[in-house]
């Protein structure tokens, strides 16, 4: 057999990369992105009542939890090194009305959960999702005039909701309604009431995605009619994401978010390039979670490998924090 001659281009032999991957030790020395449990934010769905820990039908291994159950549930993630938690309220239909008024009540499940968690774990970071969809009788994220979501009528309610969370002890407010001016309205009311230290993590680039279905079942927040395309972003555009982020920073946002995450790595990368000094979160949403979970259960992918690959890609794209239902699973892998 004839000997293969080295390929040359401009009198230069080809470069050899395989020595960089020859064994695990060498590969580990060259790692550029590493995951940590502290990179993750774990979402919880809080319901009223006691002793409730019911698996959510649309979200495998995710639960509706009453306040007393969250206090038990949160122990293991904290031991694993997870120190940030995002709370969503889920309420019965009789609590809902046209304006989502129960969202501002100190008696809603999120505000009660914050108070009880902080009594036991004062050092952890509690983040609250600020949106009306789970509290309105129509399932939209704002106040309706006819069948149109009225932006400016929604802002005061979002601000009052944020204030109620801050009073309960929340560290970070995360407005997700995608109303223009929501960060400004929240920042103004928080500051006026002395909560200047409460931070804002804005869902700045929240796309109108087909990957939210399992979440809507979990939060009981599906719109009674229409869709959310008039206020959530069109997935065919990228430039608006940066414009929305710039506006939110101008209004007083401390941190930014891209949602969904692994389907929108290009948006994460653009945001990180534009604002490298700003902490950037990425929400690995319910549909993305269930695609991985379902593929693993069907034997299509090896779950450990696939999950670590996806979250490393999200960090590699530029996200500092990852919001995911997979957070405890990943933390256990990292610990092992």
N, C-alpha and C positions, 0 to 999 in steps of 0.2 A: 504494500500500500504506500502510495506517495505521501511524503511528509507535507503537512499543511504549513504553508508559509504565512508568517504574521501579516495581517492587514496593515497597510500604512496609508496615511493621509497627510499630505504636506510633510513627508519625511518623518512622521511620528507614528510609532506603534500604538495599537489600540490600548486603552486603559483597562486594567483589571480590577473589577469590583468584588469578585467572589471572595478574595481573601478577607474582605471586611465582614463577611457573613459566615466564616468558616466554622465557628462554634458558638455556643450560647454565651460564653464569657466575652468573646470579642463583640458579639452583637450588643450585649448589655453595656459595654463600655462606650458604644457609639449612640446610645439612645438620646434622642432630642426632646421627647415629650414623655412625661411620666404622670400617671394618675395618682391622686391621693384621695382618701375619704373626705377630706376637707374641701375638695373641689365640688362636692355634690350637695344639692338641696333636695330634701325628701318631701314630697307632697303628702298631705293627709286630708281625708274627707271627714268632716266633723258633723255628727248628727245629734239631735236632742235625745234625751232619755238616759238610761243607765244599763250597764252590762251589755252594750251592743258591740259586737264584732262580727259583722256579716260580710262575707266575701261579695264583691261587686261582680255581677254577672258578666259585664262587658270588659272587666279588667282582672285578669287572672292574678291571684296572689295579692290583690289590693282590696282594702276593706273600708266599709262604713264603720266609723268608730265613735262611740259616745265619749264624753270627756274623761270619765274614769278609765275607759279602755285605752285611750291615748296615753295616759300616764303609765300604763303597763307596757304598751306597744313601743314607746319611745326609748325604753331602757336599753334594748340591744343596739339600735343604731348609734346611740350616744357612746356606748362601750366600743363600738367599731370605729369611732372617730368622726362620725357625721355630726356636725354642729349647727346646721341650718335646716329649718323646717318651714314649709309653705302650707298655710292652712286655707282650706275651702269650706264654706258652710253649705250644708245640704238640709233644707227644711221641708216640712210637709206643705201640701198645697194650701191648707187653711191659713198658713202664715204669709202667703203671697198676696200682693195686690198690684195695682197698675204702676205704682212708683217704686216698688221694692222697699217699702218703708222699714221693714224688719231688719234690713241690712245695717241700719244705724243704731239699733237697739243694743244696750248693754247686756240684754238677756239672750241675744242670739248665740248659737253654739260656738262660733269662732271666738267671740269675746270672752265667753266663759272658759273656753279651752286655754286661751292665752293666760288668763289669770291663774288657773290651776297649774299649768306647766311651769310658769315662772316662779311659783311658790317652791317647787321641788328642784327645778333646774334654772336658776336665775341667770346663769352665764351663757346659755345657748341663745342663738339668734332665731327669733320668730318673725316670719314674713307673712303678710296677709294679702290675699288676692282681693283687689277692690274692683268689683263689677256688680251690676245689678241682675244679671241673667238668672242666677239661682234664686232670686228673691221676688222676681216679677211674675205676675200671673200669665203674661204673654211670652216669657222666655227671652225677650230681647234685652240688650245690655244697657238700655237707657229708657227715658220717658217717651211715651208715644204721643204724637198728635195725629189722629187718624191712624194710619198704618206706617207713618214715618217716625223714625227715632229722632227726637229733637235734641240736638247737641247741647245747647246752652241751658236748657231746662234740666238736663241730667247732671251738669257739673256740680251744683250745690249739694246734691244727694251723694255723689261720689266723695266729695270733700268731707261731708258729715260722717260717712261710713269710715273713711280713713281716720278721722278724729276719734271716733268711738274705739277703733282698734288701737290707736296710740294711747288713749286713756286706759285701756285694758293692759297695756304693757308691750305692744308690738314694737320691734326694733326697726323693721323695714316695711314700708307700704309699697305694694306692687299693683298699680292701676293697670287693668287689662281691658277696659271697656272700649278703648280706641276712640274716645271722644276728643276732638281738638280742644286743647287748653286744659285737659284733665290734670296734668302735672302742676300747672300754674295754680289752678283752683285749690288743689290739695296742699301745695306748699304754703300758699297764703294763709289758709285756715290753720294749718299746723303751727306755723310761726306765730300767728296771732294768739294762739292759746298756749304758747310756751313750749311747744314740742319741736324746737329748732334742731334737736339732736336726732330726731327720727328721720331716717334716710328714705329715699324714694328709688325703687327699682322699677323703671318704667318698661312695660311691654311695648317698646317703641316700634319694632318691626314685627307686628303680629299679622300673619297672613290669613286670608280667608281660605282655609285649607280643608281638604277632604279627609284629613287625618285626625279630626277631633271627635269622631263619632263615639268611641268608647267613653270619653270624658263626659259627653253630654248625657249619656245614660247614668254615669256615676253621680253627676251633680244635679240630675233631674232638671236640666236647663235647655232642652231643645226648644227652639222658637216655635210658637204655636202656628205661625205662618211665615212665609217668605224665607229669607236668609240674611246673612250679616255682611253681604258684599258691599253695602254702602258705607260701612265704617271700618271693617277690616280690610287689609291691603290685598290688592290683586296680585296673584302669584306670578303674573307675567311681567312685573316691573321690579327693578332692583334699585334704581336711583331714588325712588321715594323713601326707601328704607333709611338711607343716609340723611335725607331731608327731615324725616320724622325724628331721627335721633338728634340732629342738630337743634330742632325746635324744642325737644324735651330737655336737652341740656340747658338751653337758654331759659327755659321755664323753671329750672331748679332740680332736675333729676340728678341723682348721684351715681346711679348705675343704669345700664341699658340691657335690653333683652332682645333676642331673636327667637321667634317661635313660628313654626317647628324648627328642629335642630338638624338632624342628620340628612334631611331632605333639602336643607338650605345652607349647606356649608359655604357656598359662594357668598351669601349675605353675611355670614359670620366673619369670613375673611375680609370682605370689604369694610365692615364695621371696625374690625380690629386694626386694619391698615389706616383708616381715617382717624380713629380715636384710640391709639395704643395705650394711652395713659388711663383710660376709663375702664373700670371693671365691667366686663361683658358676660352676661348670662345667656345660656341657650336652653330652651325648653324641649327636651326629648318627649314629645307628646304621646298621648294615649295610643294613637294609631301606630306610631313608630314602635312603641313598646310592644303592642300586641302583634305586630308583624314579626318581630324577633321571637317573642314568646311562642307564637303559633308555629313558626318554622322550626323552632327547637323541639316543641312537643311532637311535631310530625316527623322528626328525625331528618329534616332537610339540612339544618345547620347544627354545628356543635356549639351549644349555647355559650359556654365560657369564652371560647375563642371569638365568636361573633360579637358578643357584647363588649369585650375589651377592645376589639378592633374599632367598633363604632364610636365608643366614647373617647378613645385615643384620637380618632379622626376629628371629633368635635373640638377637643382641646388643641389639636394641631392646627385647626383652622383659625383659632384665636380666642375661643371661649375660656374665660377664667372659672366660671361656675356652670355646672350642668344640673338642671332640674330634671329628675328622673325617678320613676317608680322602681327602677333597677338599682337605686343607690345602695340599699343594704346588700344585695347580691354582689355588686362590684366591690363594696368594702370588704366583704368576707373573702373574696378572691385576692384582694390586695394584701390582706392580713396573712393569708396562707402562703 
